[in-house]
Amino acid sequence: DRMTTAAPLINYARKYRALDWYPIPCCWPTASGECGCGASPPHKGKDIGKAPLLGTGWQQLTPSMADVEAWWRRWPRANIAILLAPSGLIVVDPDSPEAITEVEALGVPPTATCRTGKGEHHYFKRPEGVEARRKLKSGASRSLDILGRGYVMAPPSLHANGKTYTWTSPKGLQPQDPPQWVLDALAPPPPAPAPASLPPLHKPSMRWTLDDEQRDWQLA
């Protein structure tokens, strides 16, 4: 059981907040892979073990240490998610063996890295001036996510498939600067070209003339 073989999750949540990261509590799975948080109706599918427990508005949160303490005392088994944008993080998330091979070929410098339920997460610092964006299902594998906003599950969260998120990088290794290919992937699209200039419109002049019978408006 995760609660007896590892430090309480609140300890991890505290450590993340001490790093100036912003953790929030999420659903956790039962031993059989069902929703364990007591939501009504229960979470289903991909929401099991990943759905935030804070209702709407969690995207705008920047929780304090007191918030973190209160949440994990209320839900001591809650999985831990990290809000990426306020935490100043970019996470490279290869979600398949093909994507992992692709990332290795592109090159990933040593950085904070964890094993996930189906792949791995590489954490990087988001450089100043880089917009918090994300690119999903990218690369040749079509299963490579590059995330600068939203959230990711963090160790020691429990995946619905029974695997525990685990740090695999050397202890104390913090997120490093991202490689250029990550920044390129998150670059905003170029602005649309300006429309070609149109020839000036011919504006007809307007005059009126008099004859013996009537006034006529004539356009020339």
C-alpha positions in Angstrom: 0.0 0.0 0.0 1.4 3.4 -1.0 0.5 4.9 2.4 2.6 2.4 4.3 5.6 2.0 1.9 6.2 5.7 1.2 6.2 8.9 3.1 2.7 10.4 3.4 1.7 12.3 0.3 1.4 15.6 2.3 5.2 15.5 2.7 5.7 15.4 -1.0 3.1 18.2 -1.5 4.9 20.3 1.0 8.3 19.8 -0.7 6.8 20.8 -4.1 5.3 23.9 -2.6 8.7 24.7 -1.0 10.2 24.6 -4.5 7.7 27.3 -5.6 5.7 24.8 -7.5 1.9 24.7 -7.1 0.4 21.3 -6.2 -3.3 20.5 -6.2 -5.1 17.4 -4.9 -6.6 14.9 -7.4 -8.6 11.8 -7.4 -6.8 8.5 -6.5 -7.5 5.0 -7.7 -8.5 2.0 -5.7 -6.5 -1.2 -5.9 -8.8 -2.4 -8.7 -8.4 0.8 -10.7 -11.7 2.5 -9.8 -12.3 6.0 -8.5 -11.3 6.1 -4.8 -12.0 9.7 -3.9 -15.7 9.3 -3.3 -16.9 11.6 -6.1 -20.5 11.4 -7.1 -20.8 10.2 -9.7 -17.5 8.4 -9.5 -14.8 9.4 -11.9 -14.5 7.3 -15.0 -11.9 6.5 -17.7 -8.9 8.9 -17.8 -10.3 11.0 -14.9 -9.6 8.2 -12.5 -6.5 9.2 -10.5 -6.2 12.5 -12.4 -9.4 14.6 -11.9 -8.8 17.7 -9.6 -10.8 17.6 -6.3 -11.3 21.4 -6.2 -14.2 21.9 -8.6 -14.0 24.7 -11.1 -11.4 27.4 -11.1 -8.4 25.3 -10.1 -6.6 26.6 -13.3 -6.2 30.1 -11.6 -5.0 28.9 -8.2 -1.6 29.7 -6.7 -2.0 27.8 -3.4 -0.2 28.7 -0.3 1.5 26.2 2.0 -1.5 26.6 4.3 -3.8 25.6 1.4 -1.6 22.5 0.7 -1.7 21.5 4.4 -5.4 21.8 4.5 -6.1 19.9 1.3 -3.9 16.9 2.2 -5.3 16.7 5.7 -8.8 16.6 4.2 -7.7 14.0 1.5 -4.6 12.3 2.7 -4.6 9.8 -0.1 -5.1 12.4 -2.9 -2.8 12.2 -5.9 -0.6 15.2 -6.5 -0.8 17.3 -9.6 1.5 20.3 -10.4 0.1 23.4 -12.1 2.6 24.1 -14.8 2.1 27.7 -15.8 2.3 29.3 -12.3 5.1 27.0 -11.4 7.2 28.1 -14.4 7.6 24.6 -15.7 7.6 22.9 -19.1 7.1 19.1 -19.1 8.0 16.8 -22.0 5.6 13.9 -21.9 6.4 11.0 -24.3 3.4 8.8 -23.8 4.4 5.7 -25.8 7.6 3.6 -26.5 7.8 5.3 -29.9 7.6 8.7 -28.3 10.3 7.8 -25.8 12.6 6.7 -28.6 11.8 9.9 -30.5 12.7 12.1 -27.5 15.9 10.2 -27.0 16.8 10.9 -30.6 16.0 14.6 -30.3 18.1 14.8 -27.2 17.1 15.5 -23.6 19.7 17.0 -21.2 19.9 15.7 -17.7 17.0 17.2 -15.8 14.4 16.3 -13.2 12.6 13.2 -14.6 10.0 10.8 -13.3 8.5 7.5 -14.5 4.7 7.8 -15.1 2.0 5.2 -15.5 2.8 4.8 -19.2 6.0 6.7 -20.0 8.1 9.5 -18.4 8.0 13.2 -17.6 11.0 15.5 -18.2 10.7 18.7 -16.2 12.3 21.9 -17.5 12.3 25.6 -16.4 10.2 27.8 -18.6 12.5 30.6 -19.7 11.5 34.2 -19.0 9.5 35.6 -21.9 8.4 32.1 -23.2 4.6 31.9 -23.3 2.9 29.1 -21.3 1.6 27.0 -24.2 1.3 23.3 -24.9 1.5 21.1 -28.0 -0.3 17.8 -27.9 0.0 14.5 -29.8 3.0 15.9 -31.7 6.1 14.5 -33.3 6.4 11.6 -35.7 5.0 9.3 -33.0 1.9 11.5 -32.6 2.1 10.7 -28.9 4.5 13.3 -27.7 3.0 16.1 -25.5 5.0 19.2 -24.6 3.2 21.0 -21.8 3.7 24.5 -20.5 0.2 24.9 -19.0 -2.4 22.6 -17.5 -1.1 20.1 -14.9 0.8 16.9 -14.7 0.7 14.2 -12.1 3.7 14.1 -9.8 5.3 11.4 -7.6 4.2 9.5 -5.7 0.8 9.6 -7.3 -0.8 6.3 -8.2 -1.9 5.7 -11.8 -5.1 3.8 -12.4 -3.0 0.9 -13.9 -1.4 0.4 -10.4 2.0 2.0 -11.2 3.4 4.7 -9.0 4.9 7.9 -10.4 8.5 7.8 -9.3 11.5 10.1 -9.6 14.2 8.5 -11.6 16.7 11.4 -11.9 19.5 11.8 -9.3 18.2 13.2 -6.0 18.3 17.0 -5.8 18.5 17.5 -9.6 16.2 20.4 -10.4 14.5 21.2 -13.7 17.1 22.6 -16.2 16.8 24.8 -19.3 14.8 23.2 -22.1 16.5 22.1 -25.3 15.9 24.3 -28.4 13.6 21.8 -30.0 11.2 22.1 -27.0 11.1 25.9 -27.3 10.6 25.6 -31.1 7.6 23.3 -30.5 6.0 25.8 -28.1 6.7 28.9 -30.3 3.5 30.6 -31.3 2.5 30.2 -34.9 3.7 33.0 -37.2 1.2 35.7 -37.8 -1.1 35.3 -40.8 0.2 37.2 -43.8 -1.4 40.6 -44.4 -4.0 40.5 -47.2 -2.8 41.7 -50.6 -3.5 45.3 -51.1 -6.5 45.9 -53.3 -6.6 48.5 -56.1 -8.3 51.7 -55.1 -12.0 51.7 -55.6 -13.3 53.9 -58.4 -15.6 56.4 -56.8 -18.1 57.7 -59.3 -18.5 61.5 -59.3 -22.0 62.7 -59.0 -23.5 65.7 -60.8 -26.9 66.9 -61.9 -27.8 68.7 -65.0 -30.9 70.7 -66.0 -32.7 70.5 -69.2 -36.0 71.9 -70.3 -38.1 69.1 -68.8 -36.3 67.7 -65.7 -33.3 67.3 -63.5 -31.4 64.1 -63.9 -28.9 62.6 -61.6 -26.0 61.3 -63.7 -23.2 59.1 -62.5 -19.9 59.4 -64.3 
